[in-house]
């Protein structure tokens, strides 16, 4: 038999829906486990007006359970005459047992009396009112309302409740609403109840789908219907819809029966930048843009209403008026911005604070400009200096524009548009992509100038935040510093820029005023290291390999990746594995040893094994010195392979040589020899003991 709960609410925001349904499934599973009720599966689904959870094949009663209850100390079991004491007799009675059934169990605190109690299962129908009540009240929302006397805090007011077990109604009351079997039609089509006969999700969904105004209660069915209706409207005009994933997802959660309504807008609006139009359509008024086969924007829109309307033309006209008003606003802001220009906006940055204690955005622009120009020199891109200079000095200017004030998501993009209009076409792309990548895995800036400018801005932001102690902790990252760091690491790594993170951070730090208090930049290397490690994993490398790269912070990240690749290659070699274990032993001995470091003296070598190790050190040192000191994978691989020469000499040394000899001079000489082995292994560029 199945159980089904429906929570009928006023219009929940789309962003509340997925978390609420996930909570319903988890909470139901937790409650059923707590009550010892078995089930086959739990399925939560619904719309912005109804949250539903179905429990499939729920057991008709909770499971019996055997439980051991701890009682008084064992000395109170019987008195001197062998009779049960009042304490043990009372304990037995309390647990429904005869005193003779009590047992004594030895514990950490001595022997105690225990009662083995069998708790019988209860009928599921008896337990469901509590379970349903706790399911309803246990949901948490990002924002809550209070609307009735009990003071329940909820995402939106509860207006109806269904609780079914098979075809039986489970009665319970929450926030003044008592459960029954009634659900209701689309909000614009009255409150005539729809009776749900049984606790079966498929039958429930079919019942709502077959209403005069159909309700598609299953999210995937609703999504399929949405994509189909929007796509068909676009095809009818000979084009295709821009099925933006975020907009599709949001529309699924603010409709119960999505129906597309298409219309057109005036050609003059197409003079606006494409992203400005699509942002107005997608973000402000939740409409789908229409594109031709080349991806060019067409003067049409596709809106979505909830349910079928008999007056579709009036609905279309209403959507068109709203869209025209919003696009007219966009034209007004855009035309005003063109009149003012980027130089005006750049000067306005003087009055906008970057971060408290770190000056204005105008000063941040100057630092970004200086760092980007330094990067041009450092990376050998001097031919780009003019483009980089303009793009970096104006990268933040559009933040003072009217359009970006209204549409913050267009920062960067609008700066590129204004730069192109003002004749700075070479810098326009770099400015447009200044904030790329927008996620940890999305596209990087597409040209070299854009990469340098974007990198400079990200490093300045990271250094500035850490300077004032604004460091991400746990899930708290209000300035998206993790994303900034991911972006910086990826730009350095994927473009093989010949500059290290240490150089970048130190140069950026030097661009801040000398008296700026430093509350946290010492923590920045570790923060960046975590991002480097994650990016390397995303690129297919083994987790933890970065730990073996001693100087990762001082090396260009492309070299770090080459060394990691070389380490992954040699790590599978049996001879290298043996050397690795011996190297760890060398490290441990030297850590514990109390000696004055110095050169190993050949005349103090007594045993053949230590003499053989000394000769091996000399041979490997010469081999490494003779190798080309390249910093690509093959160069690192060749140096690492020289380590395998130590396999036999080290094994023999540890078998036949007592490092801690009684003679202090001999002991110190053997320790010095091991120190030279360690130094020799370190010439590979890695600390192989960290593998």
Secondary structure, 3 states (H helix, E strand, C coil): CCEEEEEEECCCCHHHHHHHHHHHHHHHHHHHHHCCCCCCEEEEEEECCEEEEEEECCCCECCCEEEEEEEEEHHHCECCCCCECHHHHHHHHHCCCCHHHCEEEEECCEEEEEEEEEECCCEHHHHHHHHHHHHHHCCCCCCCECCCCCCCCECCCEEEEEEEECCEECCCEECCEECECEEECCHHHCCCEEECCCCCHHHHHHHHHCCCCCCCCCHHHHHHHHHHHHHHHHHHCCCEECCCHHHHHHHHHCCCCEEEEEEECCHHHHHCCHHHHHHHHHHHCCCEEEECCCCCEEEEEEEEEECCCCCHHHHHHHHHHHHHHHHHHHHHHHHHHHHHHHHHHHHHHHHCECCCCCCEHHHHHHHHHHHHHHHHHHCCCHHHHHHHHHHHHCCCHHHHCHHHHHCHHHCCHHHHHHHHHCCCHHHHHHHHCCCCCCCCCCCCCCCHHHHHHHHHHHHHHHHHHHHCCCCCECCECCCCHHHHHHHHHHHHHHCCCCCEHHHHHHHHHHHCCCCCCCCCHHHHHHHHHHHHHHHHHHCCCCCCHHHHCCCHHHCEHHHHHHHHHHHHHHHCCHHHHHHHHHHHHHHHHHHHCCCCCCCCCHHHCCCHHHHHHHHHHHHHHHHHHHCCCCCCHHHHHHHHHHHHHHHHHHHHHHHHCCCCCCCHHHHHHHHHHHHHHHHHHHCCCCCHHHC
